[in-house]
Amino acid sequence: MLPLDQDDPFANVGFADVVFNMMMVYNSVLHAPIYVLNVGIIWKEFMMLIFNAAGWISPEGRYALTWKFASEELWDDLWIFDPFRFIPKLYEILFKARLG
């Protein structure tokens, strides 16, 4: 170790202190972009609460996130897993004709 006086604050720094500080600095630098992104997400959620409480977003609007709208979106997005909708679309794409 370095020859330090006993009243020097760095005289009692040990191996565990150095490793702990290096890990803290490393993680702080590594996760700084994640912190910024999380602050943005929290800000967006907070603004959605304010807009909803102020009445600027109607309960029937597309941003209300009700089960009705979620089920409609799932129905529209997951058509590929429904054979009664997938096969006619595939037939239309391949043969440029409609079934039935």
C-alpha positions as CSV (number, residue, x, y, z in Angstrom):
1,M,0.0,0.0,0.0
2,L,0.9,3.6,-0.3
3,P,2.8,5.2,2.6
4,L,0.0,7.4,4.0
5,D,-0.3,9.2,7.4
6,Q,-2.8,7.8,9.9
7,D,-5.0,10.9,9.7
8,D,-5.3,10.7,5.9
9,P,-8.8,9.5,4.9
10,F,-7.4,7.2,2.3
11,A,-5.2,5.3,4.8
12,N,-8.0,2.9,5.8
13,V,-9.2,2.1,2.3
14,G,-9.2,-1.6,1.8
15,F,-9.6,-4.1,-1.1
16,A,-13.4,-4.4,-0.5
17,D,-13.8,-0.6,-0.7
18,V,-12.0,-0.4,-4.0
19,V,-13.9,-3.2,-5.5
20,F,-17.3,-1.8,-4.3
21,N,-16.5,1.6,-5.7
22,M,-15.3,0.3,-9.0
23,M,-18.6,-1.8,-9.3
24,M,-20.7,1.2,-8.4
25,V,-19.0,3.5,-11.0
26,Y,-19.1,0.7,-13.7
27,N,-22.8,0.1,-13.2
28,S,-23.6,3.8,-13.0
29,V,-21.9,4.4,-16.4
30,L,-23.3,1.2,-18.0
31,H,-26.9,1.8,-16.9
32,A,-27.1,5.6,-17.4
33,P,-29.0,5.2,-20.8
34,I,-31.5,2.9,-19.1
35,Y,-32.1,5.5,-16.4
36,V,-32.8,8.1,-19.0
37,L,-35.2,5.8,-20.8
38,N,-37.0,4.9,-17.6
39,V,-37.4,8.6,-16.7
40,G,-39.0,9.1,-20.1
41,I,-41.4,6.1,-19.6
42,I,-42.4,7.4,-16.1
43,W,-42.9,10.9,-17.5
44,K,-45.2,9.5,-20.2
45,E,-47.2,7.5,-17.7
46,F,-47.6,10.5,-15.5
47,M,-48.7,12.6,-18.4
48,M,-51.3,10.0,-19.3
49,L,-52.7,10.1,-15.8
50,I,-52.9,13.9,-16.0
51,F,-54.6,13.9,-19.5
52,N,-57.0,11.2,-18.3
53,A,-57.9,13.1,-15.1
54,A,-58.3,16.4,-17.0
55,G,-60.8,14.7,-19.3
56,W,-58.7,15.3,-22.5
57,I,-58.8,11.5,-23.1
58,S,-62.4,10.3,-23.3
59,P,-63.2,6.9,-21.6
60,E,-64.4,5.7,-25.0
61,G,-61.2,6.8,-26.8
62,R,-58.6,4.5,-28.2
63,Y,-56.2,5.3,-25.3
64,A,-58.6,4.1,-22.6
65,L,-57.0,0.6,-22.7
66,T,-60.2,-1.3,-22.0
67,W,-60.6,-5.0,-22.6
68,K,-62.9,-4.2,-25.5
69,F,-60.2,-2.3,-27.4
70,A,-57.6,-4.9,-26.4
71,S,-59.6,-7.8,-27.7
72,E,-60.3,-5.9,-30.9
73,E,-56.6,-5.2,-31.4
74,L,-55.7,-8.8,-30.7
75,W,-58.3,-10.0,-33.1
76,D,-56.9,-7.7,-35.8
77,D,-53.3,-8.5,-35.1
78,L,-53.4,-12.3,-34.6
79,W,-55.3,-13.1,-37.8
80,I,-52.5,-15.4,-38.9
81,F,-53.3,-17.9,-36.2
82,D,-57.0,-18.2,-37.3
83,P,-57.3,-20.7,-40.2
84,F,-60.6,-19.3,-41.2
85,R,-59.0,-15.9,-41.9
86,F,-55.5,-17.0,-42.8
87,I,-56.4,-19.5,-45.6
88,P,-58.6,-17.0,-47.6
89,K,-55.9,-14.3,-47.2
90,L,-53.2,-16.7,-48.3
91,Y,-55.3,-17.8,-51.3
92,E,-55.9,-14.2,-52.2
93,I,-52.2,-13.3,-52.1
94,L,-51.1,-16.4,-54.0
95,F,-53.8,-16.6,-56.7
96,K,-55.1,-13.0,-56.8
97,A,-58.7,-14.2,-56.3
98,R,-61.1,-14.4,-53.4
99,L,-62.6,-17.5,-51.9
100,G,-66.4,-17.5,-51.6
